Amino acid sequence: MSHPLKQPPNLSREDAQPRGDVIDPSGWHTHPFPWRHPTLLAPMEGVSHPTFRALMTQRPGVGVVCTEFVRVTEQAASVRALARAVVKVPGIPLSVQVMGNSIENMAEAAGAMAHHGADVVDINLGCPSPRVVRKGVGSAMLTDVELLKRVLSAMRAEVPGLLSAKIRAGFDRADHFLEVGHALQEAGVDFLVVHPRRQTQFYGSVADWRIIAALKAELQIPVIGNGDIWYATDAFRMRAETGCDAVMIGRPALRNPWIFEQIADLAAGRPPRAPSGDDVIARLRDVAARYLAVYPAERLVIGKLKEWLTYTARAVPPELRLREVLRQSDVATLLAEVETRLAGLAPADLDLQATGHLGYERRGTVFPTP
Ligand SMILES: Cc1cc2nc3c(=O)[nH]c(=O)nc-3n(C[C@H](O)[C@H](O)[C@H](O)COP(=O)(O)O)c2cc1C
């Protein structure tokens, strides 16, 4: 069955609406999931390992944590290797993501993940990386709806709990995402996560939330929105604009590790947490200590710290030149340099407030043509 795209309004640069604040906490906790918060920490390859997931759930507000994708190939899946992905943070549901197009092995992998305690088994239908796409998996699978149905139906038969699919808006076109959504729904997935960029857009341009709204309006299963929730208030705006049932946040949580807590504050009617420079320093020291306890080599810890700092720098006034500390190659010097730059900064000086008062990430007022 084909579902032609309901054409979204043809927004031009002139009539694009500025992204204002829509904070309506009523109904935030009305969602169809068995989770404490309708929020998910996104899967991020190379980032979303167990230590990261534990760090991100130290503060309240995260409903579900996701693993990065586990690649399932044509070779018989080693169940023991798959089970290693299921590492839970006590008290927080875990979504384990698999990626592959082998019907039999994906079904076996999905069953093994569920058996070993994954609260959600998710399929990656969004990865845009050329090395992944060349193998016909990730976002490449969006071009073959029949294959999608067969893989997902086989996975469904093996997963007694929640089964989900994380999609992009399309591969090189965004004119059949409704058809993809219907195929996944018919195959029995319990919910969809939608990152509304095409494969060819990678992470550039703006996430077109109208695609989330179109899928939500069309499908019976719940839809989770993802993409460019840079500030806590954006989460409420996404729900208001799209009707999505929950939100997923990735890069913005690296930039602002307090974002989930701020969302929870707003949902509870509390003034949202406003981190200061000293809070950022303490957080980075904590991150360093955690990684030093896990990784044998300081060079690996430095790599992880630089990952965090690259995003942190996006919330810091450019004149403080935080990115310069990335040149350091030992942990103590790097942290000392961060401290020199950020100590004593007031919350108002950092772009980490719930409302995005400095707006460093507010590029997204114009939608691309799908
Ligand atoms: C470094 C990195 C790795 C990612 N790895 C995955 C992955 O393993 N699986 C997946 O479904 N999406 C992956 N994504 C996409 C994110 O889950 C998310 O859809 C995307 O970053 C948009 O959301 P955001 O604006 O909240 O970051 C990755 C993104 C980044 C930046």
The ligand as a Gaussian input file, in Angstrom:
#p B3LYP/6-31G(d) Opt

LIG

0 1
 C       28.302000      10.590000      17.331000
 C       26.930000      10.100000      17.004000
 C       26.677000       8.741000      16.941000
 C       25.391000       8.269000      16.632000
 N       25.165000       6.918000      16.653000
 C       23.892000       6.456000      16.479000
 C       23.591000       5.066000      16.632000
 O       24.432000       4.217000      16.965000
 N       22.293000       4.699000      16.394000
 C       21.305000       5.598000      16.051000
 O       20.158000       5.216000      15.855000
 N       21.578000       6.904000      15.932000
 C       22.832000       7.364000      16.151000
 N       23.076000       8.700000      16.088000
 C       21.960000       9.643000      15.850000
 C       21.365000      10.134000      17.178000
 O       20.780000       9.060000      17.896000
 C       20.270000      11.201000      16.921000
 O       19.268000      10.644000      16.110000
 C       20.831000      12.449000      16.234000
 O       22.035000      12.866000      16.856000
 C       19.810000      13.598000      16.275000
 O       19.416000      13.874000      17.588000
 P       20.039000      15.089000      18.461000
 O       19.787000      16.383000      17.698000
 O       19.302000      15.020000      19.752000
 O       21.504000      14.803000      18.585000
 C       24.340000       9.189000      16.361000
 C       24.613000      10.559000      16.417000
 C       25.868000      11.021000      16.739000
 C       26.109000      12.507000      16.805000

